[in-house]
Amino acid sequence: MATHMIKVAYEGLVTQASRLAEPGLTNGGASIYEVQGVPGELSIDDVIESFRKLGKTPPKHRDYEVKWADLAV
């Protein structure tokens, strides 16, 4: 299982975040999410696409840590 860092800008842009980024809000108004438990055969692009499918609905999270199973539904 892998862990990926995702940056979600306030206007909805979803990109890969730096591995050194801390989960939570940034100074620029974006949110950094740590997606945990991603199957090894999936790439960062798959994770980003799952976030985009959520639209404006934020993922269920606790302290900006999201389980892959919550996104894959």
N, CA, C and O atoms as CSV, one atom per row, in Angstrom:
chain,resi,resn,atom,element,x,y,z
A,1,MET,N,N,0.839,-1.171,0.000
A,1,MET,CA,C,0.000,0.000,0.000
A,1,MET,C,C,0.892,1.245,0.000
A,1,MET,O,O,1.955,1.279,0.621
A,2,ALA,N,N,0.420,2.255,-0.714
A,2,ALA,CA,C,1.193,3.488,-0.842
A,2,ALA,C,C,0.449,4.658,-0.210
A,2,ALA,O,O,-0.750,4.580,0.059
A,3,THR,N,N,1.174,5.731,0.020
A,3,THR,CA,C,0.607,6.979,0.523
A,3,THR,C,C,0.980,8.077,-0.464
A,3,THR,O,O,2.141,8.205,-0.851
A,4,HIS,N,N,-0.015,8.871,-0.871
A,4,HIS,CA,C,0.211,9.967,-1.806
A,4,HIS,C,C,-0.249,11.270,-1.187
A,4,HIS,O,O,-1.216,11.298,-0.426
A,5,MET,N,N,0.451,12.357,-1.517
A,5,MET,CA,C,0.095,13.689,-1.053
A,5,MET,C,C,-0.566,14.443,-2.200
A,5,MET,O,O,-0.012,14.530,-3.296
A,6,ILE,N,N,-1.750,14.986,-1.943
A,6,ILE,CA,C,-2.540,15.687,-2.945
A,6,ILE,C,C,-2.784,17.116,-2.477
A,6,ILE,O,O,-3.095,17.355,-1.310
A,7,LYS,N,N,-2.641,18.056,-3.394
A,7,LYS,CA,C,-2.925,19.464,-3.102
A,7,LYS,C,C,-4.195,19.859,-3.838
A,7,LYS,O,O,-4.286,19.717,-5.058
A,8,VAL,N,N,-5.175,20.357,-3.090
A,8,VAL,CA,C,-6.453,20.781,-3.663
A,8,VAL,C,C,-6.573,22.289,-3.453
A,8,VAL,O,O,-6.713,22.762,-2.325
A,9,ALA,N,N,-6.516,23.035,-4.553
A,9,ALA,CA,C,-6.616,24.490,-4.476
A,9,ALA,C,C,-8.066,24.895,-4.222
A,9,ALA,O,O,-8.992,24.122,-4.470
A,10,TYR,N,N,-8.249,26.111,-3.728
A,10,TYR,CA,C,-9.591,26.571,-3.386
A,10,TYR,C,C,-10.511,26.610,-4.594
A,10,TYR,O,O,-11.724,26.477,-4.430
A,11,GLU,N,N,-9.981,26.787,-5.810
A,11,GLU,CA,C,-10.830,26.817,-6.996
A,11,GLU,C,C,-11.097,25.423,-7.556
A,11,GLU,O,O,-11.810,25.281,-8.549
A,12,GLY,N,N,-10.529,24.396,-6.927
A,12,GLY,CA,C,-10.816,23.026,-7.315
A,12,GLY,C,C,-9.701,22.311,-8.051
A,12,GLY,O,O,-9.832,21.122,-8.340
A,13,LEU,N,N,-8.605,22.993,-8.367
A,13,LEU,CA,C,-7.486,22.357,-9.045
A,13,LEU,C,C,-6.861,21.305,-8.128
A,13,LEU,O,O,-6.569,21.578,-6.964
A,14,VAL,N,N,-6.660,20.110,-8.664
A,14,VAL,CA,C,-6.072,19.008,-7.890
A,14,VAL,C,C,-4.741,18.631,-8.526
A,14,VAL,O,O,-4.689,18.304,-9.712
A,15,THR,N,N,-3.665,18.674,-7.743
A,15,THR,CA,C,-2.328,18.332,-8.228
A,15,THR,C,C,-1.595,17.503,-7.189
A,15,THR,O,O,-2.060,17.340,-6.061
A,16,GLN,N,N,-0.450,16.986,-7.583
A,16,GLN,CA,C,0.395,16.263,-6.643
A,16,GLN,C,C,1.092,17.272,-5.743
A,16,GLN,O,O,1.606,18.283,-6.222
A,17,ALA,N,N,1.112,17.009,-4.468
A,17,ALA,CA,C,1.805,17.872,-3.512
A,17,ALA,C,C,3.200,17.311,-3.259
A,17,ALA,O,O,3.475,16.142,-3.530
A,18,SER,N,N,4.049,18.143,-2.747
A,18,SER,CA,C,5.388,17.716,-2.378
A,18,SER,C,C,5.309,16.654,-1.289
A,18,SER,O,O,4.453,16.723,-0.408
A,19,ARG,N,N,6.180,15.696,-1.350
A,19,ARG,CA,C,6.210,14.654,-0.318
A,19,ARG,C,C,6.571,15.233,1.049
A,19,ARG,O,O,6.291,14.618,2.078
A,20,LEU,N,N,7.186,16.402,1.061
A,20,LEU,CA,C,7.559,17.046,2.311
A,20,LEU,C,C,6.434,17.894,2.891
A,20,LEU,O,O,6.549,18.397,4.009
A,21,ALA,N,N,5.356,18.055,2.145
A,21,ALA,CA,C,4.232,18.881,2.605
A,21,ALA,C,C,3.538,18.222,3.786
A,21,ALA,O,O,3.462,16.997,3.876
A,22,GLU,N,N,3.039,19.042,4.677
A,22,GLU,CA,C,2.284,18.562,5.831
A,22,GLU,C,C,0.799,18.610,5.502
A,22,GLU,O,O,0.345,19.591,4.914
A,23,PRO,N,N,0.027,17.590,5.857
A,23,PRO,CA,C,-1.413,17.631,5.621
A,23,PRO,C,C,-2.059,18.807,6.362
A,23,PRO,O,O,-1.689,19.117,7.494
A,24,GLY,N,N,-3.018,19.447,5.715
A,24,GLY,CA,C,-3.717,20.571,6.326
A,24,GLY,C,C,-3.854,21.720,5.358
A,24,GLY,O,O,-3.630,21.564,4.158
A,25,LEU,N,N,-4.227,22.885,5.884
A,25,LEU,CA,C,-4.395,24.076,5.067
A,25,LEU,C,C,-3.049,24.751,4.823
A,25,LEU,O,O,-2.168,24.731,5.682
A,26,THR,N,N,-2.903,25.347,3.645
A,26,THR,CA,C,-1.689,26.095,3.326
A,26,THR,C,C,-1.961,27.586,3.469
A,26,THR,O,O,-3.108,28.005,3.626
A,27,ASN,N,N,-0.906,28.378,3.414
A,27,ASN,CA,C,-1.048,29.836,3.483
A,27,ASN,C,C,-1.827,30.384,2.299
A,27,ASN,O,O,-2.468,31.428,2.418
A,28,GLY,N,N,-1.787,29.706,1.160
A,28,GLY,CA,C,-2.456,30.168,-0.045
A,28,GLY,C,C,-3.905,29.744,-0.164
A,28,GLY,O,O,-4.543,30.034,-1.176
A,29,GLY,N,N,-4.440,29.072,0.828
A,29,GLY,CA,C,-5.838,28.664,0.798
A,29,GLY,C,C,-6.080,27.278,0.234
A,29,GLY,O,O,-7.231,26.855,0.121
A,30,ALA,N,N,-5.033,26.566,-0.119
A,30,ALA,CA,C,-5.183,25.199,-0.609
A,30,ALA,C,C,-5.195,24.228,0.569
A,30,ALA,O,O,-4.829,24.586,1.689
A,31,SER,N,N,-5.616,23.011,0.303
A,31,SER,CA,C,-5.602,21.949,1.314
A,31,SER,C,C,-4.691,20.832,0.831
A,31,SER,O,O,-4.725,20.451,-0.339
A,32,ILE,N,N,-3.883,20.316,1.736
A,32,ILE,CA,C,-3.022,19.176,1.437
A,32,ILE,C,C,-3.637,17.963,2.117
A,32,ILE,O,O,-3.857,17.960,3.329
A,33,TYR,N,N,-3.913,16.932,1.323
A,33,TYR,CA,C,-4.464,15.689,1.845
A,33,TYR,C,C,-3.435,14.580,1.702
A,33,TYR,O,O,-2.734,14.490,0.694
A,34,GLU,N,N,-3.353,13.741,2.720
A,34,GLU,CA,C,-2.517,12.544,2.680
A,34,GLU,C,C,-3.450,11.367,2.439
A,34,GLU,O,O,-4.252,11.016,3.305
A,35,VAL,N,N,-3.346,10.759,1.264
A,35,VAL,CA,C,-4.201,9.629,0.910
A,35,VAL,C,C,-3.451,8.350,1.259
A,35,VAL,O,O,-2.403,8.053,0.687
A,36,GLN,N,N,-4.000,7.605,2.199
A,36,GLN,CA,C,-3.332,6.418,2.723
A,36,GLN,C,C,-3.982,5.147,2.197
A,36,GLN,O,O,-5.179,5.119,1.909
A,37,GLY,N,N,-3.186,4.109,2.078
A,37,GLY,CA,C,-3.704,2.799,1.697
A,37,GLY,C,C,-4.024,2.654,0.222
A,37,GLY,O,O,-4.910,1.882,-0.146
A,38,VAL,N,N,-3.311,3.389,-0.635
A,38,VAL,CA,C,-3.534,3.285,-2.079
A,38,VAL,C,C,-2.866,2.002,-2.575
A,38,VAL,O,O,-1.682,1.788,-2.314
A,39,PRO,N,N,-3.613,1.137,-3.293
A,39,PRO,CA,C,-3.004,-0.087,-3.822
A,39,PRO,C,C,-1.799,0.228,-4.706
A,39,PRO,O,O,-1.791,1.238,-5.410
A,40,GLY,N,N,-0.806,-0.616,-4.671
A,40,GLY,CA,C,0.449,-0.389,-5.376
A,40,GLY,C,C,0.317,-0.253,-6.877
A,40,GLY,O,O,1.151,0.396,-7.508
A,41,GLU,N,N,-0.716,-0.851,-7.472
A,41,GLU,CA,C,-0.854,-0.783,-8.930
A,41,GLU,C,C,-1.463,0.539,-9.406
A,41,GLU,O,O,-1.526,0.790,-10.610
A,42,LEU,N,N,-1.910,1.383,-8.476
A,42,LEU,CA,C,-2.500,2.673,-8.847
A,42,LEU,C,C,-1.451,3.780,-8.764
A,42,LEU,O,O,-0.579,3.767,-7.894
A,43,SER,N,N,-1.553,4.732,-9.682
A,43,SER,CA,C,-0.589,5.835,-9.730
A,43,SER,C,C,-1.174,7.079,-9.067
A,43,SER,O,O,-2.333,7.096,-8.654
A,44,ILE,N,N,-0.350,8.110,-8.976
A,44,ILE,CA,C,-0.806,9.388,-8.442
A,44,ILE,C,C,-1.924,9.947,-9.312
A,44,ILE,O,O,-2.828,10.613,-8.807
A,45,ASP,N,N,-1.872,9.682,-10.614
A,45,ASP,CA,C,-2.923,10.156,-11.517
A,45,ASP,C,C,-4.280,9.535,-11.188
A,45,ASP,O,O,-5.310,10.197,-11.312
A,46,ASP,N,N,-4.286,8.280,-10.773
A,46,ASP,CA,C,-5.528,7.627,-10.355
A,46,ASP,C,C,-6.102,8.284,-9.103
A,46,ASP,O,O,-7.315,8.453,-8.981
A,47,VAL,N,N,-5.228,8.650,-8.182
A,47,VAL,CA,C,-5.656,9.306,-6.952
A,47,VAL,C,C,-6.221,10.690,-7.264
A,47,VAL,O,O,-7.255,11.079,-6.721
A,48,ILE,N,N,-5.549,11.427,-8.133
A,48,ILE,CA,C,-6.023,12.756,-8.523
A,48,ILE,C,C,-7.384,12.654,-9.195
A,48,ILE,O,O,-8.274,13.458,-8.914
A,49,GLU,N,N,-7.554,11.692,-10.063
A,49,GLU,CA,C,-8.845,11.509,-10.752
A,49,GLU,C,C,-9.958,11.199,-9.761
A,49,GLU,O,O,-11.081,11.674,-9.933
A,50,SER,N,N,-9.675,10.422,-8.739
A,50,SER,CA,C,-10.683,10.121,-7.711
A,50,SER,C,C,-11.094,11.379,-6.969
A,50,SER,O,O,-12.270,11.558,-6.652
A,51,PHE,N,N,-10.133,12.257,-6.688
A,51,PHE,CA,C,-10.454,13.532,-6.038
A,51,PHE,C,C,-11.314,14.389,-6.946
A,51,PHE,O,O,-12.270,15.013,-6.487
A,52,ARG,N,N,-10.987,14.427,-8.222
A,52,ARG,CA,C,-11.754,15.246,-9.170
A,52,ARG,C,C,-13.198,14.769,-9.267
A,52,ARG,O,O,-14.109,15.582,-9.428
A,53,LYS,N,N,-13.415,13.471,-9.171
A,53,LYS,CA,C,-14.772,12.925,-9.242
A,53,LYS,C,C,-15.628,13.369,-8.058
A,53,LYS,O,O,-16.856,13.388,-8.146
A,54,LEU,N,N,-14.975,13.727,-6.950
A,54,LEU,CA,C,-15.721,14.211,-5.786
A,54,LEU,C,C,-16.361,15.570,-6.055
A,54,LEU,O,O,-17.343,15.935,-5.409
A,55,GLY,N,N,-15.810,16.312,-7.002
A,55,GLY,CA,C,-16.316,17.652,-7.293
A,55,GLY,C,C,-16.031,18.589,-6.138
A,55,GLY,O,O,-14.921,18.600,-5.605
A,56,LYS,N,N,-17.015,19.372,-5.749
A,56,LYS,CA,C,-16.841,20.353,-4.667
A,56,LYS,C,C,-17.045,19.737,-3.286
A,56,LYS,O,O,-16.878,20.421,-2.276
A,57,THR,N,N,-17.403,18.463,-3.227
A,57,THR,CA,C,-17.622,17.792,-1.953
A,57,THR,C,C,-16.276,17.350,-1.375
A,57,THR,O,O,-15.593,16.533,-1.993
A,58,PRO,N,N,-15.879,17.860,-0.222
A,58,PRO,CA,C,-14.595,17.427,0.341
A,58,PRO,C,C,-14.658,15.972,0.787
A,58,PRO,O,O,-15.714,15.491,1.196
A,59,PRO,N,N,-13.540,15.278,0.711
A,59,PRO,CA,C,-13.528,13.880,1.153
A,59,PRO,C,C,-13.701,13.783,2.662
A,59,PRO,O,O,-13.408,14.725,3.398
A,60,LYS,N,N,-14.173,12.644,3.101
A,60,LYS,CA,C,-14.260,12.401,4.546
A,60,LYS,C,C,-12.829,12.268,5.060
A,60,LYS,O,O,-12.050,11.464,4.550
A,61,HIS,N,N,-12.497,13.051,6.057
A,61,HIS,CA,C,-11.123,12.990,6.549
A,61,HIS,C,C,-11.081,13.330,8.031
A,61,HIS,O,O,-12.008,13.900,8.606
A,62,ARG,N,N,-9.984,12.958,8.598
A,62,ARG,CA,C,-9.675,13.314,9.975
A,62,ARG,C,C,-8.270,13.887,9.936
A,62,ARG,O,O,-7.303,13.170,9.680
A,63,ASP,N,N,-8.165,15.172,10.189
A,63,ASP,CA,C,-6.867,15.851,10.137
A,63,ASP,C,C,-6.216,15.748,8.756
A,63,ASP,O,O,-4.997,15.614,8.650
A,64,TYR,N,N,-7.039,15.812,7.687
A,64,TYR,CA,C,-6.584,15.802,6.293
A,64,TYR,C,C,-5.878,14.510,5.904
A,64,TYR,O,O,-5.071,14.490,4.975
A,65,GLU,N,N,-6.184,13.441,6.615
A,65,GLU,CA,C,-5.710,12.108,6.245
A,65,GLU,C,C,-6.925,11.352,5.720
A,65,GLU,O,O,-7.925,11.207,6.423
A,66,VAL,N,N,-6.834,10.868,4.474
A,66,VAL,CA,C,-7.961,10.237,3.806
A,66,VAL,C,C,-7.579,8.800,3.479
A,66,VAL,O,O,-6.459,8.533,3.043
A,67,LYS,N,N,-8.497,7.891,3.686
A,67,LYS,CA,C,-8.278,6.501,3.305
A,67,LYS,C,C,-8.714,6.309,1.858
A,67,LYS,O,O,-9.738,6.843,1.430
A,68,TRP,N,N,-7.932,5.549,1.116
A,68,TRP,CA,C,-8.252,5.288,-0.291
A,68,TRP,C,C,-9.645,4.678,-0.408
A,68,TRP,O,O,-10.376,4.993,-1.347
A,69,ALA,N,N,-10.017,3.827,0.512
A,69,ALA,CA,C,-11.325,3.179,0.445
A,69,ALA,C,C,-12.458,4.216,0.453
A,69,ALA,O,O,-13.511,3.969,-0.135
A,70,ASP,N,N,-12.265,5.367,1.104
A,70,ASP,CA,C,-13.283,6.419,1.120
A,70,ASP,C,C,-13.383,7.122,-0.229
A,70,ASP,O,O,-14.441,7.653,-0.568
A,71,LEU,N,N,-12.306,7.132,-1.000
A,71,LEU,CA,C,-12.317,7.777,-2.318
A,71,LEU,C,C,-12.790,6.838,-3.403
A,71,LEU,O,O,-13.389,7.277,-4.384
A,72,ALA,N,N,-12.534,5.566,-3.246
A,72,ALA,CA,C,-12.826,4.586,-4.281
A,72,ALA,C,C,-14.292,4.184,-4.341
A,72,ALA,O,O,-14.683,3.389,-5.196
A,73,VAL,N,N,-15.099,4.721,-3.447
A,73,VAL,CA,C,-16.524,4.335,-3.403
A,73,VAL,C,C,-17.270,4.904,-4.574
A,73,VAL,O,O,-18.475,4.685,-4.705
